[in-house]
C-alpha cells in the first residue's frame, strides 16, 4: 500500500490544483464519457475481458471500500473468476448516473495530460431469466491519463457502497434501466412519459414492450380516454377567440337532444356549463336504467363530471359550423401544433403497428377498438410528443385571446378542497397564487394524466396501458414537479 499513498494524497488535494469542471458540450467530457461507456457498457457489463484490459493502464490501481486494493493483474483475474465465472446464471450490471458525473481536466505545460471523473453508479443483479433488479449504489473517482495519445484508466476508487432499492426516488428515475426495473416491479407493461421544462417539451420516453422482446417505439400511439376532453375544450376556446362561438350562448340555438327536448332546463345549457361540468347530466346516458339522457339537477348549480355534455357540445358545434369536430381540431389544433399522430378517429392514416394494447390488472389484453366515429369526450389516440406539445401550448394560452385564457383558468366550480374546474381543465390551488392545470383519463386498459404548472413552466404527461396504471402517478409527479407535485398529491389524497 505504501507505493500508492501519493495517489491517495493526490485525490484528497486534487480539487485545489485542477481547472474548472468541463461542460457537457466540451470534447474532453464527451471523450471521457465515451471511454466510460466502452469500459463498463461494452466491457464490464458483458464480461468482455479484452475490451476492459485494453482500456486499463499497465500501472492500473483499484481501491474498493469493501474489497481492498488490487493492481491490474489481480483486478482482471478476480473479475474473470468472480462476476464473469458463470455469466449465464449470474451477472452484475453497472449503470452510470449521468447527471452525477463531473469531469475535470488536468494540465501540464498548458496541455491536458489527465482527467478526473467523479460520479455515482448503480448496480443491477440478474439471476437466471429474471429481470434486472437494482441492488446497490456507490460513488467513484477515476483518473484517466493520456498514454501515447491513448486515454487509459490509471486509478479507480469505488466507495460508499450501500444497498439500493428502486423505491428510492432520488435515483429511481436517473436512468432507463432503473425505470424499466421499477416498472416491471409495478407490473406496468408500457409507460409513456413527457417532461415539460421552461414551457417546452424537453423529454419524451416510452418504456416497455409492444410484443414479447420488441420494444415499444418512442412514437407509440395510446388511447388516452378522457384526455380527449381538453383537446375539445381548446378547439372550442379557439373558436371563441376567433369570434365564431360564445361561451354563454344557449346551445338550443343549434342543438337539442331528443331525450331532453321536453324538459325546459335544456334552454339553460351553455358551453361554459359543459366545459366546467355543470350540465346536470350523468357521465353517460347508458348508465341510466332507461339508457336515456336526463337532467339530474338544474344546469349551472353544481359540479358533476359528464362526458355526455361534451358530446352535446360537439353536435351543436358541428351543426352551426358545418364541419366535423375532427376537421375543426385539425385546422385549429393539430396542424398548427404539428400533432401529426393525433386523431379522434381510426382511419387509413392510423398505424396499427404503433398502437399500444391495453391490459387489465391480471395481465389479460383488451381487444383494440378501432373507433371510426368522433367522440368529443373519449378515445382520442395520440403520442407523448404530440400531447406534450399540446399541453405546453395550453399553459401559455397559445392563440387564445388574453381574456379567454383568463376565463379558462378561472375557478368556475369547486370539486373539493383546493381543487376546482375551470374551462376544460381541473385547477389545483397550490397557494401563494400558484396553480396547476390538469386532466386525467381512464378507460379499459388505459390510465393517463397530464399536469402543467404555468408559473414555473413545468409539466408532466403520463400514459400507461393497464387498469391500475395510476399507481405510478405519485412518485413520477413528485419527482418531476417537486414541491408543487407534492401539493397536488396532498390535495388528491386528502
C-alpha positions in Angstrom: 0.0 0.0 0.0 2.9 2.4 0.6 3.6 2.7 -3.1 0.1 4.0 -3.7 -0.1 6.5 -0.9 1.0 9.5 -3.1 -2.0 8.9 -5.3 -4.4 8.8 -2.3 -2.9 12.1 -1.1 -3.3 13.5 -4.6 -7.0 12.5 -4.6 -7.6 14.4 -1.4 -5.9 17.5 -2.7 -6.8 17.5 -6.4 -9.6 20.0 -6.3 -7.2 22.7 -5.3 -4.9 22.2 -8.3 -7.2 21.3 -11.2 -9.1 23.6 -13.5 -12.9 24.1 -13.6 -15.3 21.3 -14.3 -15.9 20.7 -18.0 -19.2 21.3 -19.6 -21.2 18.5 -21.3 -20.5 20.1 -24.7 -16.7 20.0 -24.2 -14.8 17.5 -26.3 -13.0 16.2 -23.2 -16.3 15.5 -21.5 -17.5 13.6 -24.5 -14.3 11.6 -24.8 -14.2 10.5 -21.1 -17.9 9.6 -21.2 -17.2 7.5 -24.3 -14.3 5.7 -22.6 -16.6 5.1 -19.6 -19.2 3.5 -21.8 -16.6 1.4 -23.6 -15.2 0.1 -20.3 -18.4 -0.6 -18.5 -21.3 -0.9 -21.0 -19.4 -3.0 -23.6 -16.7 -4.4 -21.2 -17.7 -4.9 -17.6 -21.5 -5.5 -18.2 -20.8 -8.1 -20.9 -17.7 -9.7 -19.4 -15.6 -8.6 -22.4 -12.3 -9.0 -20.6 -10.2 -8.0 -23.6 -12.1 -4.7 -24.0 -11.5 -3.9 -20.4 -7.8 -4.8 -20.4 -7.3 -2.6 -23.5 -8.6 0.5 -21.6 -6.6 -0.1 -18.4 -3.1 1.4 -17.9 -0.4 -1.1 -17.2 0.0 0.6 -13.8 -3.7 0.5 -13.0 -4.7 0.6 -9.4 -8.1 -0.2 -7.9 -9.3 0.8 -4.5 -12.6 -0.6 -3.2 -14.1 0.2 0.2 -15.2 -3.4 0.7 -12.6 -5.4 -1.3 -9.4 -3.5 -0.7 -6.6 -2.7 -3.1 -5.8 -4.5 -6.4 -3.4 -4.0 -9.2 -4.3 -4.6 -12.9 -3.3 -8.3 -12.9 -5.3 -9.1 -9.8 -8.3 -7.0 -10.8 -8.6 -8.9 -14.1 -8.1 -12.3 -12.5 -10.7 -11.6 -9.8 -13.2 -10.2 -12.3 -12.8 -13.2 -14.6 -13.1 -15.8 -11.8 -15.8 -13.9 -9.9 -18.6 -12.0 -11.7 -17.8 -13.5 -15.1 -17.2 -17.1 -14.0 -20.8 -18.0 -14.8 -22.3 -15.1 -16.7 -25.2 -17.2 -17.9 -26.5 -17.6 -14.3 -25.2 -14.5 -12.5 -24.4 -11.1 -13.8 -23.9 -7.7 -12.2 -24.6 -4.6 -14.4 -23.1 -1.2 -13.7 -25.1 1.9 -14.8 -23.7 5.4 -14.6 -25.9 8.1 -13.1 -25.1 10.6 -15.8 -26.3 13.7 -14.0 -23.9 13.0 -11.2 -20.9 13.0 -13.5 -18.2 15.6 -13.1 -15.1 15.7 -15.3 -12.1 17.9 -14.5 -9.1 18.4 -16.9 -5.6 18.4 -15.6 -2.9 20.4 -17.3 0.9 20.3 -17.6 2.7 23.0 -19.7 -0.7 24.2 -20.9 -1.8 20.8 -22.3 -4.3 18.3 -20.9 -2.5 15.2 -19.8 -5.2 13.6 -17.5 -8.8 13.9 -16.3 -10.6 13.3 -13.1 -14.1 11.7 -13.3 -16.3 11.8 -10.3 -19.8 10.4 -10.1 -22.3 7.8 -8.8 -23.1 4.4 -10.2 -25.8 1.9 -9.7 -25.5 -1.9 -9.8 -28.2 -4.3 -11.0 -28.3 -8.0 -10.4 -29.6 -10.6 -12.8 -30.2 -14.2 -11.8 -31.2 -16.6 -14.5 -34.0 -15.2 -16.6 -35.3 -12.8 -14.0 -35.5 -9.1 -14.7 -32.7 -6.8 -13.7 -33.0 -5.7 -10.1 -31.4 -2.6 -8.6 -29.4 -3.8 -5.6 -26.6 -1.3 -4.9 -25.2 2.2 -5.3 -21.7 3.7 -4.8 -19.6 6.7 -5.6 -16.4 6.6 -7.7 -13.4 8.7 -8.7 -11.5 7.7 -11.8 -8.2 9.1 -13.0 -7.9 8.9 -16.8 -4.4 9.6 -18.3 -3.1 10.1 -21.8 -0.5 7.4 -22.6 1.0 7.7 -26.1 -2.1 9.7 -27.2 -4.5 7.0 -25.9 -6.7 7.5 -22.9 -6.2 4.9 -20.2 -7.9 4.3 -16.8 -5.0 4.6 -14.4 -6.7 4.7 -11.0 -10.2 3.8 -9.8 -11.7 4.5 -6.4 -15.1 2.9 -5.7 -16.6 3.8 -2.3 -19.7 4.4 -0.2 -21.2 1.1 -1.4 -24.7 0.5 0.1 -27.9 -1.3 -0.8 -30.3 0.5 -3.0 -34.0 -0.2 -3.8 -35.9 1.1 -6.8 -38.4 2.7 -4.4 -35.8 5.3 -3.6 -37.0 8.4 -5.6 -33.6 10.1 -5.7 -32.1 7.7 -8.2 -35.0 5.7 -9.5 -35.6 8.0 -12.5 -32.0 8.8 -13.2 -31.5 6.2 -16.0 -33.6 4.0 -18.2 -32.6 0.7 -16.5 -33.8 1.9 -13.1 -37.1 2.9 -14.7 -37.5 -0.4 -16.5 -36.8 -2.3 -13.3 -39.3 -0.2 -11.3 -42.0 -0.5 -14.0 -41.6 -4.3 -14.0 -41.8 -4.4 -10.2 -45.1 -2.5 -10.6 -46.3 -4.6 -13.5 -46.7 -1.7 -15.9 -46.4 -3.1 -19.4 -45.9 0.3 -21.1 -45.2 3.8 -19.8 -45.1 6.9 -21.9 -43.5 9.9 -20.2 -43.3 13.5 -21.3 -41.4 16.2 -19.3 -42.0 19.9 -19.9 -39.5 22.4 -18.6 -39.2 26.1 -19.4 -42.6 25.9 -21.1 -41.4 23.4 -23.7 -41.5 19.6 -24.1 -37.9 18.6 -23.2 -38.1 14.8 -22.7 -40.0 12.0 -24.4 -39.6 8.5 -23.1 -41.5 5.3 -23.7 -40.7 2.2 -21.8 -41.9 -1.4 -22.3 -42.6 -3.9 -25.0 -45.3 -3.8 -27.6 -44.8 -7.6 -28.0 -42.5 -10.0 -26.3 -38.9 -9.0 -27.0 -40.0 -6.0 -29.1 -39.6 -2.6 -27.5 -42.4 -0.1 -27.9 -41.4 2.8 -30.2 -40.9 6.3 -29.0 -43.8 7.4 -31.2 -46.2 4.8 -29.8 -49.9 5.6 -30.1 -52.1 5.5 -27.0 -55.8 5.7 -26.5 -55.9 8.5 -23.9 -59.6 8.2 -22.9 -60.8 11.5 -21.2 -57.6 13.4 -22.2 -59.7 13.9 -25.3 -61.8 16.5 -23.4 -59.0 19.1 -23.1 -58.5 18.9 -26.8 -62.2 19.5 -27.4 -62.1 22.3 -24.9 -59.2 24.1 -26.7 -60.9 23.7 -30.1 -63.9 25.5 -28.6 -61.9 28.2 -26.9 -60.0 28.9 -30.2 -63.4 29.4 -31.9 -64.4 31.7 -29.1 -61.2 33.7 -29.5 -61.9 33.9 -33.3 -65.4 35.3 -32.6 -67.1 32.2 -34.1 -68.5 30.9 -30.8 -69.8 32.2 -27.4 -69.2 30.6 -24.0 -72.6 31.8 -22.7 -74.9 31.5 -25.7 -77.7 28.9 -25.1 -76.9 25.8 -27.1 -80.5 25.1 -28.0 -80.0 27.8 -30.7 -78.1 25.0 -32.6 -78.9 21.6 -31.0 -81.3 20.0 -28.5 -81.0 16.3 -27.7 -84.3 14.5 -28.3 -84.2 12.9 -24.8 -84.4 16.3 -23.1 -86.4 18.4 -25.5 -89.5 18.2 -23.4 -87.5 19.4 -20.3 -87.4 23.2 -20.2 -84.0 23.1 -18.5 -82.3 22.4 -21.8 -82.7 26.1 -22.6 -80.2 26.9 -19.8 -77.3 24.9 -21.2 -74.2 26.8 -22.3 -70.7 26.0 -23.4 -69.3 27.3 -20.1 -71.5 24.8 -18.1 -70.5 21.9 -20.3 -66.7 22.6 -20.2 -66.8 23.1 -16.4 -69.1 20.0 -15.9 -72.1 21.8 -14.6 -74.7 20.4 -17.0 -76.7 18.2 -14.6 -76.2 15.3 -16.9 -74.9 11.9 -15.8 -71.5 10.9 -17.1 -73.1 8.7 -19.8 -76.8 8.1 -20.6 -76.3 4.3 -20.7 -75.7 4.4 -17.0 -79.4 5.2 -16.5 -81.8 2.3 -16.3 -83.7 3.5 -19.4 -80.4 4.4 -21.1 -81.8 7.9 -21.9 -80.2 11.3 -21.2 -81.7 13.3 -18.4 -81.1 16.2 -16.0 -80.2 15.1 -12.5 -80.1 18.7 -11.2 -80.5 22.2 -12.6 -77.7 23.2 -15.0 -75.2 25.6 -13.6 -75.9 24.8 -9.9 -73.1 22.4 -9.1 -70.4 20.1 -10.4 -70.9 16.6 -11.9 -68.5 15.1 -14.3 -70.2 14.3 -17.7 -68.9 13.0 -21.0 -72.4 13.5 -22.4 -72.0 17.2 -22.1 -69.0 17.2 -24.4 -71.0 15.2 -27.0 -73.8 17.6 -26.7 -71.4 20.5 -27.4 -69.9 18.6 -30.4 -73.3 18.3 -32.0 -74.0 22.0 -31.5 -70.6 23.0 -32.9 -70.9 20.7 -36.0 -74.5 21.9 -36.6 -73.5 25.6 -36.6 -70.1 25.4 -38.4 -70.9 22.6 -40.9 -67.7 20.8 -40.1 -66.9 17.7 -38.0 -65.0 18.1 -34.7 -62.1 16.1 -36.3 -61.9 18.7 -39.1 -62.1 21.6 -36.7 -59.4 20.1 -34.5 -57.1 19.6 -37.5 -57.5 23.2 -38.5 -57.2 24.8 -35.1 -55.0 22.5 -33.0 -53.4 19.5 -34.8 -51.9 21.2 -37.8 -50.7 24.4 -36.0 -49.0 22.3 -33.3 -47.8 19.7 -35.8 -49.7 17.0 -34.0 -49.5 14.6 -36.9 -50.1 11.5 -34.9 -53.3 12.6 -33.2 -56.8 11.9 -34.2 -60.3 11.3 -32.8 -60.9 8.5 -35.2 -59.2 5.4 -36.6 -58.7 5.9 -40.3 -56.4 5.0 -43.2 -53.6 7.1 -41.6 -53.6 5.2 -38.3 -50.5 3.0 -38.0 -51.7 -0.2 -36.3 -48.2 -1.3 -35.5 -47.6 1.6 -33.2 -50.9 1.3 -31.3 -50.4 0.2 -27.7 -52.5 -2.7 -26.5 -54.3 -2.2 -23.1 -54.4 -4.7 -20.2 -56.4 -5.5 -17.1 -54.7 -5.9 -13.7 -54.3 -9.6 -14.3 -52.3 -9.0 -17.4 -55.0 -10.0 -19.9 -55.2 -7.9 -23.1 -58.3 -6.0 -24.1 -59.2 -6.1 -27.8 -58.2 -2.9 -29.7 -61.3 -0.9 -30.6 -60.9 0.9 -33.9 -63.3 3.8 -33.4 -64.4 5.4 -36.6 -66.8 7.9 -35.2 -65.8 11.1 -33.3 -66.4 11.3 -29.6 -65.7 14.7 -28.1 -65.1 13.2 -24.6 -63.2 9.9 -25.2 -61.0 7.7 -27.4 -58.5 10.2 -28.8 -55.3 8.5 -29.9 -52.1 10.3 -29.7 -48.4 10.1 -28.8 -46.4 11.5 -25.9 -44.7 14.0 -28.1 -48.0 15.3 -29.6 -49.8 15.6 -26.3 -46.8 17.1 -24.6 -46.6 19.8 -27.2 -50.3 20.4 -26.8 -50.1 20.8 -23.0 -47.1 23.1 -23.4 -49.3 25.3 -25.6 -52.1 25.1 -23.1 -50.0 26.6 -20.3 -49.2 29.6 -22.4 -52.8 30.1 -23.7 -51.3 29.9 -27.2 -53.6 31.5 -29.8 -56.2 32.4 -27.2 -57.2 36.0 -26.5 -55.9 37.0 -23.1 -59.4 37.4 -21.7 -60.4 33.9 -22.9 -57.3 32.4 -21.3 -58.2 34.2 -18.1 -61.7 32.6 -18.2 -60.1 29.2 -18.9 -58.0 29.3 -15.7 -60.7 30.9 -13.6 -62.3 28.7 -10.9 -65.7 28.0 -12.4 -66.9 25.4 -9.8 -65.4 23.7 -6.7 -64.7 20.0 -6.9 -63.1 19.5 -3.5 -60.9 21.5 -1.1 -58.3 23.4 -3.2 -59.4 21.7 -6.4 -61.7 23.3 -9.0 -62.8 23.0 -12.6 -62.1 25.8 -15.0 -62.9 25.8 -18.7 -61.9 22.3 -19.8 -59.2 21.7 -17.1 -59.0 20.9 -13.4 -57.4 23.7 -11.4 -55.3 22.9 -8.3 -54.9 25.8 -5.9 -51.3 25.4 -4.7 -51.3 28.6 -2.5 -49.3 31.8 -2.9 -51.1 32.5 -6.1 -49.7 29.4 -7.8 -51.8 26.9 -9.6 -51.7 23.7 -11.7 -53.9 22.8 -14.7 -54.6 19.1 -15.1 -56.8 16.4 -16.6 -56.8 12.6 -16.4 -58.1 9.7 -18.5 -59.4 6.2 -17.6 -60.8 3.5 -19.8 -60.3 -0.2 -20.1 -56.6 -0.7 -20.5 -55.5 2.9 -20.2 -54.7 5.3 -17.3 -53.2 8.6 -18.2 -52.8 12.1 -16.7 -51.4 15.5 -17.8 -50.3 18.3 -15.4 -48.8 21.7 -16.2 -47.6 24.5 -13.9 -47.9 27.7 -15.9 -46.0 29.8 -13.3 -42.8 27.6 -13.4 -43.2 26.3 -17.0 -43.0 22.7 -15.8 -45.3 19.8 -16.7 -45.6 16.1 -16.9 -47.6 13.7 -19.2 -48.0 10.1 -18.1 -49.6 7.4 -20.3 -50.0 3.8 -19.1 -51.7 0.8 -20.7 -53.1 -1.0 -17.7 -56.2 -0.6 -15.5 -54.1 0.2 -12.4 -51.5 2.4 -14.1 -52.5 5.2 -11.7 -50.3 3.6 -9.0 -47.1 5.1 -10.6 -48.5 8.6 -10.8 -47.5 9.8 -7.3 -43.8 9.1 -7.5 -43.5 10.5 -11.0 -45.4 13.7 -10.2 -43.4 14.3 -7.0 -40.0 13.6 -8.7 -40.6 15.8 -11.7 -42.7 18.6 -10.3 -41.1 18.8 -6.8 -42.9 20.8 -4.1 -45.8 21.7 -6.4 -46.1 18.0 -7.2 -46.3 17.1 -3.5 -49.0 19.7 -3.0 -51.0 18.2 -5.9 -50.7 14.7 -4.4 -51.7 16.1 -1.0 -54.9 17.6 -2.5 -55.8 14.4 -4.2 -55.2 12.1 -1.2 -56.6 14.4 1.4 
